[in-house]
Every structure is written in C-alpha cells, then in structure tokens.
C-alpha cells in the first residue's frame, strides 16, 4: 500500500466518521428529546455506539473525524462559545473511544479486522468506553466551570446513556446485518 493510498484511506475514514457522527447526533437529539437529563447528558445516547464503532473500524482517522464534528457541534450548539471548552469536548468525544480501543486491543488481543470480537469482548469495550467518555467529559466540564455539569449524577446518567445508546445502536446494526443475510442481500452488497 502506498503512502498516498494510506492518506486517502485516512481522509475517507475521517470524513465518513465526521458526517456519520454529526448525522446521528442530530437524529438522536430529535428522537430522544424527552430523555435529556441536562445539556450534553442523555439517558439514551445513540452516537456513543457510533463513536465506539467508528474508532474500532477506522482507528485514529475515526477519532479525528468524530473530534472535529463534536467540536463544531459543541461550538454551534448548546455549549457556550468558549473555544477551549469546545476543543476539549471535541478531543474527549473523539479520543475517549480511541483510548478505549487502544486499551482493548492491547489487553484483549483483538484482531485488527475485529474477527475475534465476541459478545463478552464487545461488552467490555462498551463499558470501558462509557466509563472513559462519561468520566472525562464530566471532569472536563467541572474543570471548565460549566454550569449544571460535572457532578456524580451527571456522570452516572452519561454513563448509562452511553451504555444504552451503544447497546441499542450495535443491536440495530446486528439486526440489520442479520436481516440482509437472511434475505440474501448482504452477499449482493459485497
């Protein structure tokens, strides 16, 4: 593989991650508007599963794409227009799942193509990711003095929302793949 094809693959992974994350973020806001605990903390957060999925698939380019999208969403959205706060939020959103990926790949010995990703390994990934993401976000918001955030309650709800969102999204992806496989459409797509 040449350096140019590696760069092209990285850029494509970054762009797919950014657009997919932004799309699911706004879809989640619409679908779960009644389940918001506070700004940035939802009882069900579907993009959490996508963040984990994209960083497992694309690695660093996925984390960068998610981070850029999260920064833009934060800066244009409910967070104050504080550049440092929004950059930190973007970095945490992209790199918490990437950090979980690094820990999982080094300790569980996952294959790069995820061929040995079992349900127990996936659950470890989800719980580790949710713990890192909720903990780092709430610590960052506390450090930045963001109003109505940074408490144990915010951490707990964000953790639960990330776990539930990840389980729901991954279950939806698996059910869709199973449906395509049963109807014979999956073989025609590849």
Helices and strands as residue ranges (DSSP letters): H 3-31, G 33-35, E 36-38, E 41-42, H 46-58, H 60-76, H 83-107, H 119-143, H 152-183, H 185-189
